[in-house]
Amino acid sequence: MKKRLVKHGNSLALVIDKGALELLEIDADTPLRITTDGHCLIVTPVRDEEEELKFKDALAEGNRRYGKILKRLAE
């Protein structure tokens, strides 16, 4: 997807399509972190650390309980 920056007052803005926003579960109230690797802008939603920890714990538990069978199914 190619985008152009648009003039917004004295600044420039990047308009993100609704589909991408929905996919990433981002809305106007979602805080975003903007970083760079020296060549690209990287925009990521700032997630609640507690929710991230719960997700990682659930993922680890799922891998612990079902990892072997999932690996066999993938072969």
HELIX and SHEET records of a PDB file:
HELIX    1   1 LYS A   18  LEU A   23  1                                   6    
HELIX    2   2 GLU A   49  ALA A   74  1                                  26    
SHEET    1   A 2 VAL A   6  HIS A   8  0                                        
SHEET    2   A 2 SER A  11  ALA A  13 -1                                        
SHEET    1   B 2 LEU A  32  THR A  36  0                                        
SHEET    2   B 2 LEU A  41  PRO A  45 -1                                        
END                                                                             
